[in-house]
Structure formats: structure tokens, C-alpha cells
Amino acid sequence: MAVDSVLSSPLGPPACEKDAKALRFIEEMTRNADSVQENVLSEILSRNAQTEYLRRFKLSGATDRDAFKSKIPVITYEDLQPEIQRIANGDRSPILSAHPISEFLTSSGTSAGERKLMPTIREELDRRQLLYSLLMPVMNLYVPGLDKGKGLYFLFVKSETETPGGLLARPVLTSYYKSEHFKTRPYDPYNVYTSPNEAILCPDSFQSMYTQMLCGLLEHKQVLRVGAIFASGLIRAIRFLQLNWAQLTHDIHTGTLNPKITDPSVREYITQKIKPDPVLADLVWKECSKDNWEGIITRIWPNTKYLDVIVTGAMAQYIPTLDYYSGRLPLACTMYASSECYFGLNLNPMSKPSEVSYTLMPNMAYFEFLPHEPNSAESTRYSPPKLVDLADVEVGKEYELLVTTYAGLCRYRVGDILRVTGFHNSAPQFHFVRRKNVILSIDSDKTDESELQKAVENASQLLKEFNTSVVEYTSYADTKTIPGHYVIYWELLAKDSGNSPSEDVLAQCCLAMEESLNSVYRQGRVADNSIGALEIRVVKSGTFEELMDYAISRGASINQYKVPRCVSFTPIMELLDSRVVTAHFSPSLPHWTPERRR
């Protein structure tokens, strides 16, 4: 029940006094976004004034924006690599931060093709925890009664590595789940998980997933929301249920635990919790043994109100699959974060995925924005880019995000492209467009992730009449052929095996993709003959599961893993090619007319 109007917030009536405090904090931060940003920058520069990095650029203790912008360069990870390597090797002098670097946070193993080490300090955990604490007070404005049940969330840790200098290097979520902030979090009736800490912290991904699924099934009537970090993670959980439901129902029926679960703390927790439940076992058996898995989430967890997953950016392509498995439950995207920094939250979490906007919280870091003009020349140190402050961005324009963090990153290009959709008070709201520079290129053509996804979506429309959809895809630029050509790997889900798309339909899908690509590409195909016909290679069901398993075996985080939309690593391409069932080429040239020349 909402508290009285004394505690009311412009965002809406809070569910409890704790929520009211959180909503007031959001209002305070966003009303004064520019002054908060000014204070954040001053605090960062003041505390890090004696670091090697700031002294190198002769900031001389200045903490104002003008001095900062005139003296400190815009950088990428490559610019900072020597300093990061020194810290990793054991140099404990104040290189980037006056506070000791406590560990490194590793970026997604599939983001831009390399694992980056992001330095962090202990107090950043407090900042992350603060942002997490704002999520449920906002969600409670839109979905009442979440204190009456639990969340089934599939959360995982990755075994950390150690740098030569003895610092841990691990994904940001692993760092958080292993922290006391998470392990000893106070009880909150609005934020109770079915998954115990023992299962979340289990380093074996099979045992962790199995136990979390089992606990979710045991409390199936109490589950009010189902989630994972990324949409792909939740689909992986459904796939896991498809492969393991028989053993799970056996455990539920008999009140015993699969002998493959050997982690002592997990076994101890489950053996105390599980009791024979033939009625529940029969329900799970009945639903999972059916060929049709449409709506399986609400069939097994009937009180689920929404799915909590990231479905923005490249994750948007999972929306049809999530709709299929959930019976079109609402999809909630709650926050925007990365290894470099936690940025902000969605103040309207029940909005359509295509309309999701994140409000950047001005207390998290100092934010700057590089206007994104795809056709302009890249800025250099000799022609520095004109950056825009948080409060000065313009609605409708796209920007690349830069951060200056308490941990010592200064004017660091995150690589995310954001579009301004509006403001909450004086704080801008952004739609995540895409990661920068994820491209295919054969000649002078450049295809980014967003354009590739659009082409796949357009082509997949041809599959609808056959009740077939594209569940996963990736691509590479094959330059071994002359001329080179785009290769797109598709994994298909055919809901009616007796009515699969023909070879001709799949060839038309190739052409539909080409028609969706930019004019430079189509000119290369039609006029210049510099690009060969696009090829779609259909791979066996489960191929992309194998691809993820391979990435995880090489150190990628199960929480952060995203299917790479472009691949070039030979073992990955060999794996994909070994699973190809059929190959199809565009049967004709796409439409192209020359632009008017001056």
C-alpha cells in the first residue's frame, strides 16, 4: 500500500517510507544535475590532484571544468594501457587514483574483441549499491505487490584471475555478488530471490544453474518476476530447463538432489529445503513434456508479472523469443551500467523495449558527450573534439559517452552511442543505440551492429508464414572469395517442422538483407562489383549454445556474455562452419541508383 502524501514523490506514490527516501534522492539529483556534476568533477580532481596522471598534464590542483577540459585529453583504452599494465604488474604508486586500486573489473570478453581491465576502488561498491537501491522503489510505482512474492533471477559468478601484481581481475557482477554488500544485504521484502547465495556463488555454471532452476521450481507459486542480466541469459535458462526437466522433476518428486550437484554448501542448503512434492513434479512433467513450449514461463510460474532483462541494443533481437516463451509478458529494462561505471536507471521500466530510456544519475561519475556524426572525420589530438556536458545535450541528437570516474579514468570513451530522448527534471534521458565500431567491411562499405540487426529483422519477416524465426545470428566478412562477401550465420527455430522455409525463401532472405543495407554496400554490389552476393549459412539448433560455452571456457563471464555480431577468430569460425546445415546466396543484385553528383 502506498504511504501517505507527506512522503509523495513527483514520480508517483511510493510503496513505503524507504521507497520515498529513494525517490526523493532521485529528484534531488536530477533537479540539480549540472551543479551535482560540477561538484563530482571537483571532488574527483581534488582527491586525485597528486596522481601521476593528472600531474602529467599540469593541472596544478585546478578543479574547475575549464582547466580540466583544456588540459586533459580524451582517451581510449589503448591510451591508458601502459598505466593499467603497471598497476596490474604491482606498481602501487598513485598512478590514476589517490585511493588504492582494489581490483580490476574485466569487460565483456566479446566486446570489441578483447578483455579490458578497468581499475576500481573499494568505495565504487557503495556507488553501485546506491544505484541498485533505487531500482525497486521505481519498479514498485508500476507493479504493486512485489513484496508478496519473490524474484527468480539467474545470476552467476565467474572464477577470478590474478594479475602479476596480485590484484584480482573479474567481471563487475562477480565482484558485486562476492562482496559483503550483496552477501550480507539486509532483508528487503520487495527484493527477495528464490536463488540462494550458495547457488549464485557456486563457481560451477551447471551446478549453479541447476540449483537456481530447482529453487525456482520449488517456489513456483511465489515467483512474481523472472530475470537475468541479459535477455540471452534468460533464454539460456529456458534452454537448460528443456534439457534437464526430467532430472529436475525426479528431484522434486523424490525430495532428493541430483548427484551431479557436488558443491557442499549448495547440497547442504538444498537437502534442508527440498521435500517430496509429487503434485509439483507432475505439473512440471506435464508442461515440459509437451512439444509446444509457447508460454512455458507463465505455465510453470503462473504469477509472473514481468521479465527483468536487458533487451536494448543488440539484445533486442531476443524479444520475439522471450515473447514466445513468456506469452508476451512485459519486458523491464531497469538500469544501464558497464565495467567502467554504473550510469543510471530507467524511470519508466515498463515501457516498450523500443522506447526504453535511461536517466543518467549525475552523482555516479562526471559525464561528457561527443556528438556522434558518423560521416565526419575522426577527431585527433591536434583537432580536439568539442564535448558537451550532461545538462547541455540536445533532444534527438546522438552522442558517444565519456566518463571521468572516482577510480581514475579521465575523459574515457566508453564506446556506447546514445540518443537523447528527453529530460527528467534537468537530467537527460538516453536511448541506447549501439556499441561503436562493430562493423562488417569488404571494401569501402561499413556496416554497423544496428544496421546488421535491422537487415536480419527485415529478412526474417519472410519466415513468418512458415512459423519460423531467427533465434541467433552472427556474421563475418569473408575476404577469401573474390570479391569478398558477407556471411551471416542463422540459427532458426521452426515451430512447425512440416512447413519449413524452402531454399528459394532463404535465398530471398539473402536479397532482403542486401536491400536493407546502406547505399555504399549496394553500390559495391551493383556498380563496382567489389562485393559478392551475401550468403546465409543456416546452422544446427544449439550451435550458439556451443559458441557461448566455448567463450566461457576461454574466460568470458556467463553474466556478461553477449553473442558477437561479427566474428573473425578462427576457432569460432571453424565451430560455426562445422555446424552448417545449408548455405544460401542472394539470387540477384539489390536495388541501387547513383546519387546525384555535383
Summary of the structure (lengths in Angstrom):
residues: 598
radius of gyration: 25.1
end to end distance: 66.9
largest distance: 79.2
contacts: 1971
relative contact order: 0.11
helix: 40%
strand: 20%
